[in-house]
């Protein structure tokens, strides 16, 4: 059966629109369900037809219909990325129900986690805690024989990150430690390449920042690690098992 990519992408756009709301309101302690979204410039509540994921922003060219205040491109970007990731999960995992469900749930948590960490340098427990619970519950229901590997990978990632996080004053925080553990619960053994990729991405971006600002100023720039963990996790989710296999085959 051909995977339903267009419906998956469309569904992802709608979820992405909600994730924008989560990413903005959760760190500010606001309700996720009401009121309706408002224009940040003139406080006009958005009409349903001006709140269509991606398309409204494009049609209105990133401006409020009422007051022409420009609306950040981050909203359509988050929606488009979520839509693309949903379609990708369905494309790659459509013949494996457990991986399909875990992948969609993982994307749904990683998008707001990455955006919030970029925004406020914090990964809320309000996201990592339910993500952990869902990974264990879904794993137990859909693929119980994989559950021991999930739990072991979560514990290993937690221990791996705990020490550097406790020693370093800046950079790694407890939010990153908890996120790494959550990734173990979703990825199983593929959490190893996920962390490896995240560390490499972090070093590459860190060096790039220091090159552009100078070492002294660059050292003061606090780069959130959550987005790298999220990127590493997604790459590992799609190709991680083959990475682990090709590595273990060699030895
Ligand atoms: Zn406005």
Boltz pocket constraint, residues with backbone or C-beta under 6 A from the ligand:
constraints:
  - pocket:
      binder: B
      contacts: [[A, 39], [A, 40], [A, 41], [A, 42], [A, 43], [A, 44], [A, 64], [A, 65], [A, 66], [A, 67], [A, 68], [A, 69]]
      max_distance: 6.0
